[in-house]
Amino acid sequence: MIEASFRGFMPRALSLARAAAQAGEVPIGAVIVRDGVIIAEAHNSPRTDHDPTAHAEIVAIRRAAKALGDERLTGCELWVTLEPCAMCAGAIAHARIARVYYAASDPKGGAVEHGARVFAQDQCLHRPDIYSGIGEAEAADLLQTFFRQRR
């Protein structure tokens, strides 16, 4: 885990997560950075887009690939507010993202340090460097508040 004082692009990802919550989506935001510059960003939008694959990470990866004109996001970093699920972890590996920074762990649906542990599998074609816990309390609070309001 990275020390708490290092926040990088997580504040922007958290801002996107808040926008997702306001839109009625699960509050998850993602930012893709290359050479210190944001090249793509997104928040969850499965309900809005009627697309079960419209997770923040997937939408941001699609936008970054289009912006770079390349399906390989070599040298890019992904900043996301929740541990990626198996689908998103697979996309991260295929995109060859160099580093993933995520805020909150997801024991139920995460697939990096929980569940499938996609990057630990022999079949995984690419393993990004992983850093967790950056902005964890704020991200967890956003998620807990969102779901509490819907119960």
C-alpha positions in Angstrom: 0.0 0.0 0.0 1.2 3.5 -0.8 1.5 6.0 2.0 -1.7 8.0 2.6 -0.1 11.4 1.7 0.3 10.3 -2.0 -3.0 10.9 -3.8 -2.0 11.5 -7.4 -5.0 11.5 -9.7 -7.3 9.9 -7.2 -9.1 13.2 -6.3 -10.2 13.4 -9.9 -11.4 9.8 -9.9 -13.4 10.5 -6.7 -15.0 13.5 -8.3 -16.1 11.3 -11.2 -17.5 8.8 -8.7 -19.5 11.6 -7.0 -20.9 12.5 -10.5 -21.9 8.9 -11.0 -23.8 8.8 -7.8 -25.6 12.0 -8.8 -26.6 10.3 -12.0 -28.0 7.3 -10.1 -25.0 5.1 -11.0 -22.8 3.1 -8.6 -20.2 5.7 -7.6 -17.0 4.6 -9.3 -14.7 6.9 -11.2 -11.6 6.1 -13.4 -8.9 8.2 -14.9 -6.2 7.1 -17.3 -2.9 9.1 -17.3 0.1 9.0 -19.6 3.2 11.0 -18.9 1.4 12.9 -16.1 -1.5 14.0 -18.3 -5.1 12.7 -18.2 -5.9 11.2 -21.5 -9.3 9.7 -20.6 -11.7 9.5 -17.7 -15.2 8.1 -17.0 -17.6 7.0 -14.3 -19.9 4.0 -14.1 -22.7 4.3 -16.6 -24.4 0.8 -17.1 -27.9 2.1 -16.2 -27.6 5.3 -18.3 -26.1 3.6 -21.3 -28.1 0.3 -20.9 -24.8 -1.5 -21.2 -23.6 -4.0 -18.5 -20.0 -3.5 -19.6 -20.0 0.3 -19.0 -17.9 0.1 -15.9 -15.8 3.2 -15.3 -12.6 1.3 -16.2 -13.9 -0.1 -19.4 -15.3 3.3 -20.6 -12.1 5.0 -19.7 -10.0 2.3 -21.5 -12.1 2.7 -24.7 -11.7 6.4 -24.6 -8.0 6.3 -24.0 -7.4 3.8 -26.8 -9.4 6.0 -29.2 -7.5 9.1 -28.0 -4.1 7.4 -28.6 -5.2 5.5 -31.7 -3.9 2.3 -30.3 -5.5 -0.6 -28.4 -2.3 -0.9 -26.3 -2.1 1.6 -23.5 1.6 1.0 -22.8 3.0 3.4 -20.2 -0.4 4.4 -19.0 -1.7 4.5 -15.4 -5.3 3.7 -14.3 -6.6 5.5 -11.2 -9.9 4.0 -10.1 -12.0 4.3 -6.9 -12.8 0.6 -6.4 -10.8 -2.6 -6.9 -11.5 -3.7 -10.5 -13.8 -6.7 -11.1 -12.8 -9.7 -13.3 -14.1 -8.1 -16.5 -12.2 -4.8 -15.9 -9.0 -6.6 -14.8 -9.1 -8.6 -18.0 -9.4 -5.4 -20.0 -6.6 -3.8 -18.0 -4.3 -6.8 -18.9 -5.3 -6.8 -22.6 -4.7 -3.0 -22.8 -1.2 -3.4 -21.2 -1.8 -0.7 -18.6 1.4 -0.3 -16.7 0.1 0.7 -13.2 -3.2 0.5 -11.5 -4.0 2.6 -8.4 -7.3 1.9 -6.7 -8.9 3.3 -3.6 -11.2 0.8 -1.9 -10.9 -3.0 -1.8 -14.0 -5.0 -3.0 -14.2 -8.3 -1.2 -17.5 -9.2 -2.9 -16.7 -8.3 -6.6 -13.0 -7.4 -6.8 -10.7 -9.6 -8.8 -7.2 -8.1 -8.0 -6.7 -8.9 -4.3 -9.9 -10.8 -3.9 -11.9 -13.4 -5.9 -10.4 -14.4 -9.2 -7.1 -12.5 -8.6 -6.8 -12.1 -12.3 -3.2 -10.8 -12.4 -2.0 -13.7 -10.3 -3.2 -16.3 -12.8 -0.6 -18.0 -15.1 -2.9 -17.3 -18.0 -2.7 -13.5 -17.5 -0.8 -12.0 -20.4 0.2 -8.8 -18.6 0.6 -7.9 -15.0 0.4 -4.2 -14.1 2.0 -2.8 -10.9 -0.8 -2.5 -8.3 -1.1 0.1 -5.6 -4.2 0.1 -3.3 -5.6 2.2 -0.5 -5.2 5.7 -2.0 -8.3 7.6 -1.0 -9.8 4.4 0.4 -11.9 6.0 3.2 -13.5 8.5 0.9 -14.3 5.9 -1.8 -15.7 3.5 0.7 -17.9 6.2 2.2 -19.3 7.1 -1.2 -20.2 3.5 -1.9 -21.7 2.9 1.6 -23.7 6.1 1.5 -25.0 5.3 -2.1 -26.2 1.8 -1.1 -27.6 2.9 2.3 -29.8 5.4 0.5 -31.2 2.7 -1.7 -32.1 0.2 1.0 
